Amino acid sequence: MTTDGGALLLRQVDRKIGLLKRLVDGFRDARQPERRLVNWLSLGLPSLT
């Protein structure tokens, strides 16, 4: 097992079930539901895929 093992596992889970998109979709601004509070995918999470 390498130190990257967790990231590799996360990448595989994300590809299988869309985990990161589901996580991001959970963070919405109640005042403007169409807007995300934080665009987590722009913070480097796509680099896992």
PDB file of N, H, CA, C and O in Angstrom:
ATOM      1  N   MET A   1       0.861  -1.178   0.000  1.00  0.00           N
ATOM      2  CA  MET A   1       0.000   0.000   0.000  1.00  0.00           C
ATOM      3  C   MET A   1       0.899   1.230   0.000  1.00  0.00           C
ATOM      4  O   MET A   1       1.856   1.317   0.768  1.00  0.00           O
ATOM      5  N   THR A   2       0.579   2.160  -0.859  1.00  0.00           N
ATOM      6  H   THR A   2      -0.199   2.089  -1.483  1.00  0.00           H
ATOM      7  CA  THR A   2       1.346   3.400  -0.927  1.00  0.00           C
ATOM      8  C   THR A   2       0.598   4.510  -0.211  1.00  0.00           C
ATOM      9  O   THR A   2      -0.547   4.342   0.209  1.00  0.00           O
ATOM     10  N   THR A   3       1.270   5.648  -0.081  1.00  0.00           N
ATOM     11  H   THR A   3       2.200   5.784  -0.422  1.00  0.00           H
ATOM     12  CA  THR A   3       0.612   6.794   0.545  1.00  0.00           C
ATOM     13  C   THR A   3      -0.505   7.331  -0.338  1.00  0.00           C
ATOM     14  O   THR A   3      -1.386   8.044   0.145  1.00  0.00           O
ATOM     15  N   ASP A   4      -0.481   7.000  -1.617  1.00  0.00           N
ATOM     16  H   ASP A   4       0.234   6.421  -2.009  1.00  0.00           H
ATOM     17  CA  ASP A   4      -1.529   7.445  -2.541  1.00  0.00           C
ATOM     18  C   ASP A   4      -2.712   6.482  -2.585  1.00  0.00           C
ATOM     19  O   ASP A   4      -3.663   6.703  -3.334  1.00  0.00           O
ATOM     20  N   GLY A   5      -2.658   5.428  -1.797  1.00  0.00           N
ATOM     21  H   GLY A   5      -1.885   5.249  -1.189  1.00  0.00           H
ATOM     22  CA  GLY A   5      -3.712   4.416  -1.833  1.00  0.00           C
ATOM     23  C   GLY A   5      -5.092   4.976  -1.573  1.00  0.00           C
ATOM     24  O   GLY A   5      -6.053   4.578  -2.231  1.00  0.00           O
ATOM     25  N   GLY A   6      -5.212   5.895  -0.622  1.00  0.00           N
ATOM     26  H   GLY A   6      -4.431   6.219  -0.088  1.00  0.00           H
ATOM     27  CA  GLY A   6      -6.512   6.491  -0.315  1.00  0.00           C
ATOM     28  C   GLY A   6      -7.050   7.306  -1.472  1.00  0.00           C
ATOM     29  O   GLY A   6      -8.243   7.254  -1.771  1.00  0.00           O
ATOM     30  N   ALA A   7      -6.174   8.063  -2.127  1.00  0.00           N
ATOM     31  H   ALA A   7      -5.205   8.105  -1.884  1.00  0.00           H
ATOM     32  CA  ALA A   7      -6.594   8.877  -3.269  1.00  0.00           C
ATOM     33  C   ALA A   7      -7.020   7.988  -4.430  1.00  0.00           C
ATOM     34  O   ALA A   7      -7.987   8.291  -5.129  1.00  0.00           O
ATOM     35  N   LEU A   8      -6.303   6.900  -4.631  1.00  0.00           N
ATOM     36  H   LEU A   8      -5.517   6.654  -4.063  1.00  0.00           H
ATOM     37  CA  LEU A   8      -6.668   5.985  -5.714  1.00  0.00           C
ATOM     38  C   LEU A   8      -8.009   5.323  -5.449  1.00  0.00           C
ATOM     39  O   LEU A   8      -8.821   5.161  -6.360  1.00  0.00           O
ATOM     40  N   LEU A   9      -8.236   4.944  -4.204  1.00  0.00           N
ATOM     41  H   LEU A   9      -7.576   5.077  -3.464  1.00  0.00           H
ATOM     42  CA  LEU A   9      -9.523   4.358  -3.836  1.00  0.00           C
ATOM     43  C   LEU A   9     -10.648   5.372  -4.025  1.00  0.00           C
ATOM     44  O   LEU A   9     -11.704   5.041  -4.565  1.00  0.00           O
ATOM     45  N   LEU A  10     -10.421   6.608  -3.580  1.00  0.00           N
ATOM     46  H   LEU A  10      -9.563   6.877  -3.142  1.00  0.00           H
ATOM     47  CA  LEU A  10     -11.421   7.662  -3.742  1.00  0.00           C
ATOM     48  C   LEU A  10     -11.733   7.889  -5.214  1.00  0.00           C
ATOM     49  O   LEU A  10     -12.893   8.075  -5.582  1.00  0.00           O
ATOM     50  N   ARG A  11     -10.711   7.875  -6.053  1.00  0.00           N
ATOM     51  H   ARG A  11      -9.768   7.724  -5.755  1.00  0.00           H
ATOM     52  CA  ARG A  11     -10.925   8.065  -7.492  1.00  0.00           C
ATOM     53  C   ARG A  11     -11.809   6.961  -8.059  1.00  0.00           C
ATOM     54  O   ARG A  11     -12.719   7.234  -8.843  1.00  0.00           O
ATOM     55  N   GLN A  12     -11.548   5.722  -7.669  1.00  0.00           N
ATOM     56  H   GLN A  12     -10.810   5.500  -7.033  1.00  0.00           H
ATOM     57  CA  GLN A  12     -12.336   4.607  -8.183  1.00  0.00           C
ATOM     58  C   GLN A  12     -13.787   4.673  -7.708  1.00  0.00           C
ATOM     59  O   GLN A  12     -14.712   4.419  -8.479  1.00  0.00           O
ATOM     60  N   VAL A  13     -13.975   5.014  -6.438  1.00  0.00           N
ATOM     61  H   VAL A  13     -13.223   5.220  -5.812  1.00  0.00           H
ATOM     62  CA  VAL A  13     -15.335   5.151  -5.902  1.00  0.00           C
ATOM     63  C   VAL A  13     -16.058   6.285  -6.619  1.00  0.00           C
ATOM     64  O   VAL A  13     -17.232   6.160  -6.965  1.00  0.00           O
ATOM     65  N   ASP A  14     -15.348   7.396  -6.840  1.00  0.00           N
ATOM     66  H   ASP A  14     -14.394   7.497  -6.558  1.00  0.00           H
ATOM     67  CA  ASP A  14     -15.959   8.535  -7.527  1.00  0.00           C
ATOM     68  C   ASP A  14     -16.371   8.155  -8.942  1.00  0.00           C
ATOM     69  O   ASP A  14     -17.463   8.511  -9.386  1.00  0.00           O
ATOM     70  N   ARG A  15     -15.532   7.455  -9.634  1.00  0.00           N
ATOM     71  H   ARG A  15     -14.646   7.165  -9.273  1.00  0.00           H
ATOM     72  CA  ARG A  15     -15.873   7.038 -11.000  1.00  0.00           C
ATOM     73  C   ARG A  15     -17.078   6.107 -11.016  1.00  0.00           C
ATOM     74  O   ARG A  15     -17.892   6.149 -11.938  1.00  0.00           O
ATOM     75  N   LYS A  16     -17.185   5.279 -10.005  1.00  0.00           N
ATOM     76  H   LYS A  16     -16.524   5.245  -9.256  1.00  0.00           H
ATOM     77  CA  LYS A  16     -18.264   4.283  -9.954  1.00  0.00           C
ATOM     78  C   LYS A  16     -19.614   4.913  -9.603  1.00  0.00           C
ATOM     79  O   LYS A  16     -20.622   4.622 -10.247  1.00  0.00           O
ATOM     80  N   ILE A  17     -19.634   5.779  -8.579  1.00  0.00           N
ATOM     81  H   ILE A  17     -18.816   6.015  -8.055  1.00  0.00           H
ATOM     82  CA  ILE A  17     -20.927   6.283  -8.088  1.00  0.00           C
ATOM     83  C   ILE A  17     -21.057   7.807  -8.116  1.00  0.00           C
ATOM     84  O   ILE A  17     -22.069   8.339  -7.661  1.00  0.00           O
ATOM     85  N   GLY A  18     -20.054   8.523  -8.640  1.00  0.00           N
ATOM     86  H   GLY A  18     -19.231   8.092  -9.009  1.00  0.00           H
ATOM     87  CA  GLY A  18     -20.146   9.981  -8.682  1.00  0.00           C
ATOM     88  C   GLY A  18     -20.110  10.607  -7.296  1.00  0.00           C
ATOM     89  O   GLY A  18     -20.832  11.566  -7.026  1.00  0.00           O
ATOM     90  N   LEU A  19     -19.275  10.070  -6.422  1.00  0.00           N
ATOM     91  H   LEU A  19     -18.688   9.291  -6.641  1.00  0.00           H
ATOM     92  CA  LEU A  19     -19.227  10.488  -5.026  1.00  0.00           C
ATOM     93  C   LEU A  19     -18.969  11.981  -4.858  1.00  0.00           C
ATOM     94  O   LEU A  19     -19.668  12.640  -4.090  1.00  0.00           O
ATOM     95  N   LEU A  20     -17.982  12.524  -5.559  1.00  0.00           N
ATOM     96  H   LEU A  20     -17.413  11.988  -6.184  1.00  0.00           H
ATOM     97  CA  LEU A  20     -17.634  13.930  -5.363  1.00  0.00           C
ATOM     98  C   LEU A  20     -18.737  14.863  -5.844  1.00  0.00           C
ATOM     99  O   LEU A  20     -19.006  15.882  -5.208  1.00  0.00           O
ATOM    100  N   LYS A  21     -19.372  14.532  -6.948  1.00  0.00           N
ATOM    101  H   LYS A  21     -19.154  13.704  -7.465  1.00  0.00           H
ATOM    102  CA  LYS A  21     -20.478  15.368  -7.424  1.00  0.00           C
ATOM    103  C   LYS A  21     -21.626  15.347  -6.423  1.00  0.00           C
ATOM    104  O   LYS A  21     -22.257  16.375  -6.181  1.00  0.00           O
ATOM    105  N   ARG A  22     -21.899  14.191  -5.844  1.00  0.00           N
ATOM    106  H   ARG A  22     -21.386  13.356  -6.041  1.00  0.00           H
ATOM    107  CA  ARG A  22     -22.960  14.096  -4.838  1.00  0.00           C
ATOM    108  C   ARG A  22     -22.614  14.946  -3.622  1.00  0.00           C
ATOM    109  O   ARG A  22     -23.481  15.613  -3.058  1.00  0.00           O
ATOM    110  N   LEU A  23     -21.355  14.920  -3.223  1.00  0.00           N
ATOM    111  H   LEU A  23     -20.650  14.378  -3.682  1.00  0.00           H
ATOM    112  CA  LEU A  23     -20.907  15.724  -2.092  1.00  0.00           C
ATOM    113  C   LEU A  23     -21.076  17.207  -2.395  1.00  0.00           C
ATOM    114  O   LEU A  23     -21.620  17.953  -1.581  1.00  0.00           O
ATOM    115  N   VAL A  24     -20.614  17.630  -3.556  1.00  0.00           N
ATOM    116  H   VAL A  24     -20.172  17.024  -4.217  1.00  0.00           H
ATOM    117  CA  VAL A  24     -20.710  19.036  -3.950  1.00  0.00           C
ATOM    118  C   VAL A  24     -22.160  19.479  -4.038  1.00  0.00           C
ATOM    119  O   VAL A  24     -22.494  20.584  -3.612  1.00  0.00           O
ATOM    120  N   ASP A  25     -23.018  18.645  -4.579  1.00  0.00           N
ATOM    121  H   ASP A  25     -22.747  17.747  -4.925  1.00  0.00           H
ATOM    122  CA  ASP A  25     -24.425  19.003  -4.729  1.00  0.00           C
ATOM    123  C   ASP A  25     -25.115  19.207  -3.386  1.00  0.00           C
ATOM    124  O   ASP A  25     -26.168  19.841  -3.325  1.00  0.00           O
ATOM    125  N   GLY A  26     -24.542  18.685  -2.322  1.00  0.00           N
ATOM    126  H   GLY A  26     -23.686  18.169  -2.373  1.00  0.00           H
ATOM    127  CA  GLY A  26     -25.121  18.843  -0.992  1.00  0.00           C
ATOM    128  C   GLY A  26     -24.884  20.207  -0.376  1.00  0.00           C
ATOM    129  O   GLY A  26     -25.548  20.561   0.597  1.00  0.00           O
ATOM    130  N   PHE A  27     -23.959  20.978  -0.914  1.00  0.00           N
ATOM    131  H   PHE A  27     -23.419  20.689  -1.705  1.00  0.00           H
ATOM    132  CA  PHE A  27     -23.646  22.298  -0.383  1.00  0.00           C
ATOM    133  C   PHE A  27     -24.303  23.366  -1.245  1.00  0.00           C
ATOM    134  O   PHE A  27     -23.726  23.825  -2.231  1.00  0.00           O
ATOM    135  N   ARG A  28     -25.497  23.750  -0.870  1.00  0.00           N
ATOM    136  H   ARG A  28     -25.966  23.376  -0.070  1.00  0.00           H
ATOM    137  CA  ARG A  28     -26.256  24.752  -1.628  1.00  0.00           C
ATOM    138  C   ARG A  28     -26.554  25.959  -0.750  1.00  0.00           C
ATOM    139  O   ARG A  28     -26.649  25.840   0.472  1.00  0.00           O
ATOM    140  N   ASP A  29     -26.699  27.099  -1.367  1.00  0.00           N
ATOM    141  H   ASP A  29     -26.622  27.195  -2.360  1.00  0.00           H
ATOM    142  CA  ASP A  29     -27.084  28.328  -0.686  1.00  0.00           C
ATOM    143  C   ASP A  29     -28.612  28.350  -0.623  1.00  0.00           C
ATOM    144  O   ASP A  29     -29.271  28.380  -1.662  1.00  0.00           O
ATOM    145  N   ALA A  30     -29.176  28.337   0.577  1.00  0.00           N
ATOM    146  H   ALA A  30     -28.640  28.313   1.421  1.00  0.00           H
ATOM    147  CA  ALA A  30     -30.633  28.289   0.732  1.00  0.00           C
ATOM    148  C   ALA A  30     -31.310  29.515   0.128  1.00  0.00           C
ATOM    149  O   ALA A  30     -32.466  29.440  -0.288  1.00  0.00           O
ATOM    150  N   ARG A  31     -30.605  30.637   0.075  1.00  0.00           N
ATOM    151  H   ARG A  31     -29.666  30.698   0.413  1.00  0.00           H
ATOM    152  CA  ARG A  31     -31.191  31.853  -0.499  1.00  0.00           C
ATOM    153  C   ARG A  31     -31.280  31.761  -2.012  1.00  0.00           C
ATOM    154  O   ARG A  31     -32.226  32.269  -2.614  1.00  0.00           O
ATOM    155  N   GLN A  32     -30.308  31.120  -2.625  1.00  0.00           N
ATOM    156  H   GLN A  32     -29.539  30.707  -2.136  1.00  0.00           H
ATOM    157  CA  GLN A  32     -30.276  30.938  -4.074  1.00  0.00           C
ATOM    158  C   GLN A  32     -29.882  29.485  -4.341  1.00  0.00           C
ATOM    159  O   GLN A  32     -28.707  29.195  -4.570  1.00  0.00           O
ATOM    160  N   PRO A  33     -30.851  28.573  -4.313  1.00  0.00           N
ATOM    161  CA  PRO A  33     -30.540  27.139  -4.401  1.00  0.00           C
ATOM    162  C   PRO A  33     -29.737  26.736  -5.633  1.00  0.00           C
ATOM    163  O   PRO A  33     -29.049  25.716  -5.608  1.00  0.00           O
ATOM    164  N   GLU A  34     -29.810  27.508  -6.696  1.00  0.00           N
ATOM    165  H   GLU A  34     -30.369  28.337  -6.716  1.00  0.00           H
ATOM    166  CA  GLU A  34     -29.065  27.143  -7.903  1.00  0.00           C
ATOM    167  C   GLU A  34     -27.569  27.402  -7.757  1.00  0.00           C
ATOM    168  O   GLU A  34     -26.776  26.951  -8.584  1.00  0.00           O
ATOM    169  N   ARG A  35     -27.181  28.126  -6.710  1.00  0.00           N
ATOM    170  H   ARG A  35     -27.825  28.492  -6.038  1.00  0.00           H
ATOM    171  CA  ARG A  35     -25.764  28.441  -6.505  1.00  0.00           C
ATOM    172  C   ARG A  35     -25.170  27.559  -5.412  1.00  0.00           C
ATOM    173  O   ARG A  35     -25.798  27.325  -4.380  1.00  0.00           O
ATOM    174  N   ARG A  36     -23.995  27.089  -5.641  1.00  0.00           N
ATOM    175  H   ARG A  36     -23.484  27.280  -6.480  1.00  0.00           H
ATOM    176  CA  ARG A  36     -23.286  26.300  -4.631  1.00  0.00           C
ATOM    177  C   ARG A  36     -22.566  27.248  -3.687  1.00  0.00           C
ATOM    178  O   ARG A  36     -22.083  28.301  -4.104  1.00  0.00           O
ATOM    179  N   LEU A  37     -22.492  26.872  -2.407  1.00  0.00           N
ATOM    180  H   LEU A  37     -22.884  26.017  -2.068  1.00  0.00           H
ATOM    181  CA  LEU A  37     -21.751  27.686  -1.444  1.00  0.00           C
ATOM    182  C   LEU A  37     -20.272  27.703  -1.790  1.00  0.00           C
ATOM    183  O   LEU A  37     -19.637  28.758  -1.776  1.00  0.00           O
ATOM    184  N   VAL A  38     -19.740  26.569  -2.091  1.00  0.00           N
ATOM    185  H   VAL A  38     -20.256  25.712  -2.102  1.00  0.00           H
ATOM    186  CA  VAL A  38     -18.337  26.451  -2.474  1.00  0.00           C
ATOM    187  C   VAL A  38     -18.273  25.507  -3.658  1.00  0.00           C
ATOM    188  O   VAL A  38     -18.873  24.432  -3.640  1.00  0.00           O
ATOM    189  N   ASN A  39     -17.556  25.904  -4.669  1.00  0.00           N
ATOM    190  H   ASN A  39     -17.069  26.777  -4.684  1.00  0.00           H
ATOM    191  CA  ASN A  39     -17.394  25.014  -5.809  1.00  0.00           C
ATOM    192  C   ASN A  39     -16.197  24.105  -5.528  1.00  0.00           C
ATOM    193  O   ASN A  39     -15.081  24.371  -5.975  1.00  0.00           O
ATOM    194  N   TRP A  40     -16.448  23.038  -4.786  1.00  0.00           N
ATOM    195  H   TRP A  40     -17.354  22.822  -4.423  1.00  0.00           H
ATOM    196  CA  TRP A  40     -15.381  22.132  -4.357  1.00  0.00           C
ATOM    197  C   TRP A  40     -14.646  21.534  -5.542  1.00  0.00           C
ATOM    198  O   TRP A  40     -13.444  21.283  -5.456  1.00  0.00           O
ATOM    199  N   LEU A  41     -15.338  21.304  -6.637  1.00  0.00           N
ATOM    200  H   LEU A  41     -16.314  21.509  -6.706  1.00  0.00           H
ATOM    201  CA  LEU A  41     -14.677  20.687  -7.779  1.00  0.00           C
ATOM    202  C   LEU A  41     -13.612  21.590  -8.378  1.00  0.00           C
ATOM    203  O   LEU A  41     -12.683  21.105  -9.023  1.00  0.00           O
ATOM    204  N   SER A  42     -13.733  22.895  -8.177  1.00  0.00           N
ATOM    205  H   SER A  42     -14.488  23.290  -7.653  1.00  0.00           H
ATOM    206  CA  SER A  42     -12.720  23.808  -8.704  1.00  0.00           C
ATOM    207  C   SER A  42     -11.522  23.917  -7.778  1.00  0.00           C
ATOM    208  O   SER A  42     -10.540  24.579  -8.113  1.00  0.00           O
ATOM    209  N   LEU A  43     -11.588  23.277  -6.617  1.00  0.00           N
ATOM    210  H   LEU A  43     -12.386  22.739  -6.345  1.00  0.00           H
ATOM    211  CA  LEU A  43     -10.502  23.367  -5.647  1.00  0.00           C
ATOM    212  C   LEU A  43      -9.509  22.216  -5.764  1.00  0.00           C
ATOM    213  O   LEU A  43      -8.728  21.982  -4.842  1.00  0.00           O
ATOM    214  N   GLY A  44      -9.526  21.507  -6.862  1.00  0.00           N
ATOM    215  H   GLY A  44     -10.160  21.697  -7.611  1.00  0.00           H
ATOM    216  CA  GLY A  44      -8.535  20.467  -7.076  1.00  0.00           C
ATOM    217  C   GLY A  44      -9.044  19.052  -7.001  1.00  0.00           C
ATOM    218  O   GLY A  44      -8.292  18.122  -7.293  1.00  0.00           O
ATOM    219  N   LEU A  45     -10.283  18.849  -6.624  1.00  0.00           N
ATOM    220  H   LEU A  45     -10.894  19.604  -6.386  1.00  0.00           H
ATOM    221  CA  LEU A  45     -10.801  17.492  -6.552  1.00  0.00           C
ATOM    222  C   LEU A  45     -10.813  16.793  -7.910  1.00  0.00           C
ATOM    223  O   LEU A  45     -10.657  15.573  -7.950  1.00  0.00           O
ATOM    224  N   PRO A  46     -10.990  17.512  -9.033  1.00  0.00           N
ATOM    225  CA  PRO A  46     -10.963  16.805 -10.316  1.00  0.00           C
ATOM    226  C   PRO A  46      -9.609  16.172 -10.610  1.00  0.00           C
ATOM    227  O   PRO A  46      -9.511  15.273 -11.445  1.00  0.00           O
ATOM    228  N   SER A  47      -8.566  16.634  -9.929  1.00  0.00           N
ATOM    229  H   SER A  47      -8.645  17.364  -9.251  1.00  0.00           H
ATOM    230  CA  SER A  47      -7.253  16.056 -10.184  1.00  0.00           C
ATOM    231  C   SER A  47      -7.191  14.593  -9.762  1.00  0.00           C
ATOM    232  O   SER A  47      -6.259  13.879 -10.131  1.00  0.00           O
ATOM    233  N   LEU A  48      -8.178  14.145  -8.993  1.00  0.00           N
ATOM    234  H   LEU A  48      -8.935  14.725  -8.694  1.00  0.00           H
ATOM    235  CA  LEU A  48      -8.231  12.742  -8.594  1.00  0.00           C
ATOM    236  C   LEU A  48      -8.725  11.858  -9.720  1.00  0.00           C
ATOM    237  O   LEU A  48      -8.494  10.648  -9.718  1.00  0.00           O
ATOM    238  N   THR A  49      -9.406  12.464 -10.682  1.00  0.00           N
ATOM    239  H   THR A  49      -9.593  13.446 -10.683  1.00  0.00           H
ATOM    240  CA  THR A  49     -10.013  11.646 -11.737  1.00  0.00           C
ATOM    241  C   THR A  49      -9.127  11.550 -12.944  1.00  0.00           C
ATOM    242  O   THR A  49      -9.488  10.898 -13.924  1.00  0.00           O
TER     243      THR A  49
END
